[in-house]
């Protein structure tokens, strides 16, 4: 077992080397806009500093994309109603792209099941967000272009 090193505020390159020194590996790397951290520095890590873990464990990180007034962050729409998703996208300067309906008996019709691009992805400019939306059995709408 090894202690997870502190990665916040370090560059991605320095973080990778720090993890290797402890016998750990760099896992997934996500990006988010941040006013607190300069572009290219680690904002957060998947396993907190000081936690004990096995050698060879992958540690995911979130890297600051800096602050860019032209950049738009895709909100997480999963579990929201289609109407609420449309409002959230409009508030971010984004729009709905293709809507693919999928039969789902566990959720209310018009509930967002998934989306593309994924949540928290940074887009340079307004692009449509494709949605996968629940529908009741027997409707069979398949797809709708906006």
Beta strands, then each sheet from edge to edge (+ up, - down):
strand 1: 2-3
strand 2: 25-32
strand 3: 42-45
strand 4: 52-53
strand 5: 58-64
strand 6: 71-73
strand 7: 95-103
strand 8: 112-116
strand 9: 122-124
strand 10: 128-135
strand 11: 143-145
sheet 1: 1+ 4-
sheet 2: 2+ 5+ 3-
sheet 3: 6+ 9-
sheet 4: 8+ 10- 7- 11+
end
